Amino acid sequence: MKKIKSPYIFFFSIMIALIILITSPSTSMAQNTSHDLEQEYSNKANQFFVDKNYEQAALVLEELLAKNPDLNNETVYRQLTHIYDNYLFNFERALSFYEKYLVQFPEGKFASTFRERVAYLNERRSEWQALRDFRKIQLEEDNIRIKESLKEVETILSKSENALTAPEMHIYLAIKYFETTQYQKARKHAEKYINSFDKVSMSSTDKALALKLYSDILIKQHSFGKAIRALDQVMVLGNPGEHFNYAVKKTNIINLRNMWYGFMLSLLYFISVVILLIPIKFWQHFNLQNYSRQLVAPLLLLALISLGPVLFLIITEEQAVDLRFFFGLLGLSILSLMIIRLLAPMSLKTGRLVYVLISCLHMAAASFMTYYMIVYTPV
C-alpha cells in the first residue's frame, strides 16, 4: 500500500510547491506596488506641505485615498484632516474625513481626538466664518504686525462676543497682550476666558493653563494676593505642565511681593526725606559756591567706586552682569548725596547722630531701589 500511495503524495507535494512559487511573487509584488504608491504620494504631499502649497498637498492625499479606498494607513487621514482643519480652514472637508476615518478605524489611535474635533466643529457650524477669519489671522501672524493682528481679532470678537468661539479669541488676546506687556488688556481677556469655564466645554489642562497665565498677569500688576489665589485654583484643576512646580512658583510670588513692598517703602522713605527739606528751610543755608566745592570730592569718589567695576567688566568681557546697575546706582547715589548735603542744617536741631542715621538709610534705600529695578528677577 505504501508503495502505491507514495507517488501520489510526492506528486501532490510538487503541485503545492509550484502553486506557492507561482502565487507568492505576485502577492509580494502587489504589496510592494501598493506600498511604493503610498510612499510616493506621501512624499509628494509632504513636499507640497513644506512649500506651503496646502491645497495641492490635500489633493495628492485625496487622490491616494481614491486609488486605494481601503488604505490601512491612519497617518494619511491625520495629515489630510490637519491640512483641511488648520491650514485651509475647509471645515466641511475636514469633518468629512474625520467621519470617514472613524468609520474605517473606530478604535484607531486618533479616534478619540477625531471624535472631539467632530463634536467641536458641529457645535460651531453656524460660526465657521468667524472661526475661519480668526484662524487665518493666527496662521499669518508672523507676516502681520502684532498690533494689526490684535486689532483684527478684536474686531472679529466684537461681532461674536456671545459665540462659542469667543473664549478661544479671549485667551489668544490675553496671551498676545501679555507678551507685548499690555497687562491691563491681557487681564481683561483672561478674566473673560475664565468666566466662560462653565459655558464652553474645555479640558482641565486648558483651564489650568489659563489660570496660570492669569496669575502671571496679576504678578506683573503687583496683585500678589490674587495671583496666589489663582495659583491655588491651578492646583485644584491639576498640574498644567511637567515643568510647573507649585511650591516653587508660590515661593517666588511671596519673595517678589516682599521685594515689591521693600521697594515701595524705600521709595516712600526717599520721598519723605526730600519733603523734610521744606520745613528746615534748607534754602536759607544754601550757598552754591560753597555747596559745589563740598560735593566735588564725594562725587569723584562715587564715580570711581561705580565706574571702576564697569571698566573692569568691559575689559574682562564679562556678560553676566548688567552694567546698568552701576550707572543707576551712581545716579541715585549722586542725588542722595546732594539731598543729604542739603539736610545738613537738620543736624543743628536734631543732632549729628540723627543726621548720620538718616543719611545711611537714604543711601541704603537708593541702593535697594537700584538693585530691585535692574538686577532682581524672581527665579
Secondary structure, DSSP 8 states (H G I E B T S, - for coil): -HHHHHHHHHHHHHHHHHHHHHHHHHHHHHHHHHHHHHHHHHHHHHHHHHTT-HHHHHHHHHHHHHH-TT---HHHHHHHHHHHHHTS--HHHHHHHHHHHHHH-TT-TTHHHHHHHHHHHHHTGGGHHHHHHHHHHHHTGGGS-HHHHHHHHHHHHHH-TTSTTHHHHHHHHHHHHHHTT-HHHHHHHHHHHHHTTTTS---HHHHHHHHHHHHHHHHHTT-HHHHHHHHHHHHHH--S-TT--HHHHHHHHHHHHHHHHHHHHHHHHHHHHHHHTTTTTGGGG--HHHHHHHHHHHHHHHHHHHHHHHHHHHHHT--SS-THHHHHHHHHHHHHHHHHHHTTTHHHHH-HHHHHHHHHHHHHHHHHHHIIIII----
